[in-house]
Amino acid sequence: MPLIRRIPKRGFNNKNFTTVYLPINLSDLNLFEEGSTVDEAILRGAGFANGKKLGIKVLGMGKLEKRLTVRASAFSKSAREAIEKLGGKAELITADVA
């Protein structure tokens, strides 16, 4: 067997350094009252964001029907447009890395 096939394949891998977010859909945000501020603590308390990830990403799946101020670590382009179209705010926050 050739030497290259006998040597273990190890080395640098970018997977260890990627940022993984918990996804939240726009349709999930309709649970909250009109004009309220929705942040990570509120989403975790409501049971939408369960897990040990670095932040929350709001995705554009579904339809948002209320004007909200949403504070999250990341937004998809369609989610940001849908929030701002109704007069709400999409605010970026930084994840607390401990």
C-alpha positions as CSV (number, residue, x, y, z in Angstrom):
1,M,0.0,0.0,0.0
2,P,1.4,3.5,-0.9
3,L,2.7,5.6,1.9
4,I,0.2,8.4,1.3
5,R,-2.7,6.1,2.0
6,R,-1.2,4.9,5.3
7,I,-0.7,8.3,6.8
8,P,-3.6,9.7,8.9
9,K,-5.5,12.6,7.3
10,R,-5.4,15.4,9.8
11,G,-4.9,19.1,9.7
12,F,-6.7,22.5,9.7
13,N,-10.5,22.5,9.3
14,N,-12.6,25.7,9.1
15,K,-15.6,23.9,10.6
16,N,-14.3,24.5,14.1
17,F,-14.4,28.2,13.6
18,T,-17.8,28.8,11.9
19,T,-20.6,30.8,13.5
20,V,-23.8,28.8,13.8
21,Y,-27.0,30.7,14.5
22,L,-30.4,29.5,15.8
23,P,-33.0,30.1,13.0
24,I,-36.2,32.0,13.7
25,N,-38.9,32.5,11.0
26,L,-40.8,35.7,10.6
27,S,-44.1,33.8,11.1
28,D,-42.9,33.0,14.6
29,L,-42.7,36.7,15.5
30,N,-46.4,37.2,15.1
31,L,-46.9,35.8,18.6
32,F,-45.6,39.1,20.1
33,E,-47.7,42.3,20.6
34,E,-47.7,45.2,18.1
35,G,-44.8,47.6,18.8
36,S,-42.9,45.4,21.2
37,T,-39.2,44.8,21.3
38,V,-38.1,41.2,20.6
39,D,-34.6,40.1,21.6
40,E,-32.8,36.9,22.3
41,A,-33.9,36.6,25.9
42,I,-37.6,37.0,25.0
43,L,-37.2,34.4,22.2
44,R,-35.5,31.9,24.5
45,G,-38.2,32.5,27.1
46,A,-41.0,31.8,24.6
47,G,-39.3,28.6,23.6
48,F,-38.3,29.5,20.0
49,A,-34.6,29.5,20.5
50,N,-33.4,26.4,22.3
51,G,-29.8,25.4,22.1
52,K,-26.3,26.6,22.8
53,K,-25.5,28.6,19.7
54,L,-23.8,32.0,19.5
55,G,-26.8,33.9,18.4
56,I,-30.1,34.1,16.6
57,K,-30.7,34.6,12.9
58,V,-34.1,35.8,11.7
59,L,-35.2,34.2,8.4
60,G,-37.7,35.4,5.9
61,M,-40.0,32.4,6.0
62,G,-43.7,33.2,6.5
63,K,-45.4,36.6,6.7
64,L,-44.9,39.2,9.4
65,E,-48.2,41.0,10.3
66,K,-47.1,43.3,13.2
67,R,-44.7,46.2,13.5
68,L,-41.9,45.0,15.8
69,T,-38.4,46.0,16.9
70,V,-36.3,42.9,16.5
71,R,-32.8,42.6,18.0
72,A,-30.9,39.6,16.7
73,S,-27.3,38.5,15.7
74,A,-28.1,38.2,12.0
75,F,-31.0,38.8,9.5
76,S,-31.6,37.4,6.1
77,K,-32.1,40.0,3.4
78,S,-35.8,39.2,3.0
79,A,-36.5,39.2,6.7
80,R,-34.9,42.7,7.1
81,E,-36.9,44.0,4.2
82,A,-40.2,42.6,5.6
83,I,-39.6,44.0,9.1
84,E,-38.7,47.5,7.8
85,K,-41.6,47.4,5.3
86,L,-44.1,47.4,8.2
87,G,-42.3,50.2,9.9
88,G,-40.4,48.1,12.4
89,K,-36.7,48.0,13.1
90,A,-34.1,45.3,12.5
91,E,-31.2,45.9,14.9
92,L,-28.0,43.9,14.8
93,I,-26.4,42.9,18.1
94,T,-23.1,41.2,18.7
95,A,-23.0,37.7,20.3
96,D,-21.4,37.5,23.7
97,V,-18.5,35.1,23.3
98,A,-17.3,33.8,26.6
